[in-house]
């Protein structure tokens, strides 16, 4: 008998792993620290990120679908965290982030005007802002409800 496989990978997680992701999703800060949760979220929200559509139609044109806001927010958060971890707060690296096409203009200006002394603080503020925005997206809410359903399914199968 063939089982249906989920594109996000939640079917390969144990009920304990699902519980951990669900619990970490209550607080965006914990969610961002959980690499598995971010990976499942990314695959669920934008599964065809690396795929292009081979043929088009009126309903589904050729090419990739637009990247959801939630994924854009997650990418910016990860970029900021990467800069802070590497301690690469050079003017060039910061300018590249400030010019990122998804960056909010006000936050980009704040980052451009930052000095070496307060760059980490500004990057942390950007992470907080985009974390809040991520948490408020419909994609994030769907992600949590899908995980809850997957967890309930694992509990039913176990009984």
C-alpha positions in Angstrom: 0.0 0.0 0.0 1.4 3.4 -1.0 1.2 6.2 1.5 0.8 9.8 0.6 3.8 11.9 1.3 3.7 15.5 2.3 5.9 18.0 0.3 6.9 19.8 3.5 8.3 16.8 5.2 6.1 16.7 8.2 5.2 13.1 7.5 8.8 12.1 8.1 8.9 13.7 11.6 8.0 11.8 14.8 5.1 13.1 16.9 7.7 14.4 19.4 9.5 16.4 16.7 6.1 17.8 15.6 5.3 18.7 19.2 8.6 20.5 19.5 8.1 22.5 16.3 4.5 23.3 17.3 5.7 24.5 20.7 8.6 26.5 19.2 6.1 28.1 16.8 4.2 29.7 19.7 7.2 32.2 20.0 8.7 33.4 16.7 12.1 33.7 18.4 12.0 30.0 19.3 10.8 29.1 15.8 13.7 31.0 14.2 16.2 29.0 16.4 14.7 25.7 15.2 16.3 24.8 11.9 13.9 21.9 11.3 10.9 24.2 11.8 12.3 26.8 9.4 13.0 24.1 6.8 9.5 22.6 7.1 8.0 26.1 6.9 9.9 26.9 3.8 9.0 23.7 2.0 5.3 24.1 3.0 5.0 27.7 2.1 7.1 27.8 -1.1 7.7 24.2 -2.2 8.6 24.9 -5.8 11.3 27.4 -4.9 13.9 25.5 -7.0 11.5 24.4 -9.7 10.1 26.2 -12.7 6.9 25.2 -14.4 7.6 23.4 -17.7 4.4 24.5 -19.5 2.0 27.3 -19.0 -1.7 27.8 -19.2 -4.0 30.8 -18.6 -4.5 29.8 -15.0 -0.8 28.9 -14.4 1.7 30.9 -16.5 5.2 29.6 -17.2 7.8 30.2 -14.5 7.8 30.3 -10.8 5.0 31.7 -8.7 5.8 34.8 -6.8 7.6 34.4 -3.5 5.2 34.7 -0.6 5.8 37.6 1.9 6.5 35.2 4.7 9.4 33.7 2.8 10.8 37.2 2.0 10.6 38.0 5.7 12.3 34.8 6.7 15.1 35.5 4.2 15.7 38.9 5.6 15.8 37.6 9.1 18.3 34.9 8.2 20.4 37.5 6.4 20.5 39.7 9.5 21.3 36.8 11.7 24.1 35.6 9.4 25.7 39.1 9.5 25.5 39.1 13.3 27.0 35.6 13.7 29.8 36.3 11.3 30.3 39.7 13.0 30.7 41.0 9.4 29.3 44.4 10.1 31.4 46.1 7.4 29.9 49.0 5.5 29.7 46.9 2.3 27.9 44.0 3.9 25.4 46.4 5.7 24.9 48.4 2.5 24.1 45.2 0.5 21.5 44.2 3.1 20.0 47.7 3.2 19.7 47.6 -0.6 18.0 44.1 -0.4 14.9 44.3 -2.6 12.5 43.2 0.1 13.8 45.5 2.8 11.4 48.1 4.1 12.6 51.6 3.1 12.5 53.0 6.7 14.5 50.1 8.1 17.0 50.3 5.2 17.6 54.0 5.9 18.1 53.3 9.6 20.6 50.6 8.7 22.4 52.9 6.2 22.7 55.6 8.9 23.9 53.2 11.5 27.4 53.3 12.8 29.7 50.5 13.7 28.8 51.0 17.3 25.1 50.5 16.9 24.8 48.2 13.9 24.1 45.1 16.0 21.3 46.9 17.7 19.8 48.0 14.4 20.1 44.5 13.0 18.3 43.1 16.1 15.6 45.7 15.6 15.2 44.5 12.0 15.0 40.9 13.1 12.3 41.8 15.7 10.3 43.8 13.1 10.4 41.1 10.4 9.7 38.3 13.0 6.5 40.1 14.0 5.5 40.5 10.4 6.3 36.8 9.8 4.1 35.8 12.7 1.2 37.8 11.4 1.2 36.2 7.9 -1.5 33.9 6.7 1.3 31.4 5.7 2.6 31.2 9.2 -0.9 30.5 10.6 -1.5 27.8 8.0 1.9 26.3 8.8 0.9 25.9 12.5 -2.5 24.5 11.7 -1.0 22.0 9.3 1.5 20.8 11.9 -1.3 20.5 14.5 -3.3 18.3 12.0 -0.2 16.2 11.2 0.4 15.8 14.9 -3.2 14.7 15.5 -2.9 12.3 12.6 0.2 10.7 14.2 -1.7 10.4 17.5 -4.6 8.7 15.8 -2.4 6.3 13.9 -0.6 5.3 17.2 -3.8 4.5 19.0 
